[in-house]
Amino acid sequence: MPQYRILFRQPAKEELARIRKFDQLRIRDAIAQYLATDPLRESRSRIKQIHAPHFSGYRLRIDAFRIFYTVRRRTVNVLRVMRKDAARRFLRRRRDKSEVGSRKSEVGSRKC
């Protein structure tokens, strides 16, 4: 199976650095195992596609951690690495921002 190139974005690097070394190794091993070979393959619990408006991309679950990433061509962009509770708040904030943005556009279109 072809390999994908893995790129860590700055927020993901910073978040990974704040995690215990033991967990960092588990996360890096899982990224190498799942994302380097077949990052688009969804499963019941490990890899899920997340649809807009929250976040258009994928989520990899590794125990209590969530890795958010996108795939473009043969490159996996790791955007965020966070604990489950922080991931829930992250997605909720993204959803709330998108709802506010859509309400503003509705209000703007009514001013005619």
N, C-alpha and C positions, 0 to 999 in steps of 0.2 A: 504494500500500500504506500502511495506517495507521502512524503513528509511535508508538514506545514511548518513555516517559519513562525516562531513565537516572539512577539514584541511586547514588552511591558511598558505601558504608559506611566508617566511620572506619578500620578496618584496611586497606582497599583504598586509601584516600587516602594513608595513611602509607607503605604499600609502594610506591605509584606515585611518591611524592616522592623515594624513595631510589634510583630508577632513573635512568640517564642521560637527559638531555633528548631526545636523538635517539630513544631507545627509547620514552620517554613519548609522543612525538608519534605514532610508529607504532602504539602500543597504543590511544591515543585515537582515531586515524583508523579503526582496525579496529573498535573498539567502536561508533563512529558508523556505519560501513558495515554491520556484521553484526547488531548487537544493537538498533539503533534501528528497524530495519525488520522483521526476522524472526528474533527470538532463539530460537524453538523449532524452527527448521528444522535438523535434524541432517544432517551430511555425513560422508563417510568419515574425514576427518582434522581438519577445522576445529572443528566444534561437535559435542559428544557429551553425551548425557544420562548423568548419574552417578546410580546407584540406591543407596538405603539398603542397608546400614547405614553405608557410608562417608560419604555426603553426598548429600542429595536435592537435586539441582539440575543445572546445566549447566556445561560447561567449554568455553571458547573458546581455541583454540591459535593463538598468534601467534609464529612462529619459536620462540625458546627460552623464551617466556613462556606462562603459563597464567592465564586469567582465570576465576574461579569466580563464578557468579551464579545467581540465582533469578528467576523471572518470576511475577508476580501481577497479574492483570488486564492493564492496559496499562503496567505499571511493571517495569523491569529493575533489580534490586538487585545491584550489583557488590559482592561480599563480599570477595574476595581477588584480588590481582594478584601473581604470583610466578614465579620461574624454574622451569624444568622439574624440576630436582633437588629444590628446596624443595617443589614441589607433590607430588612423589612421597612425601616424608616427611610432609607434611600429611595426605595421604589414608591413609597407613599408621598414623599416630597416631590418626586418627578411627576407623579400623577396629579398632585395638587397644582403644581406649576402649569401643567398642560391644560388643566381645567380652567384655571384663571386666564390663560392665554386665549383659550377658545371663547370664553365669555367676553373678553375684551374685543375680540374680532366681531362677535355678534352685535355688541353694543355699537361698535364703530360702523357697522353696516346699516344700522337702523337710523343713523343721523341724517340720512338723505332728505 
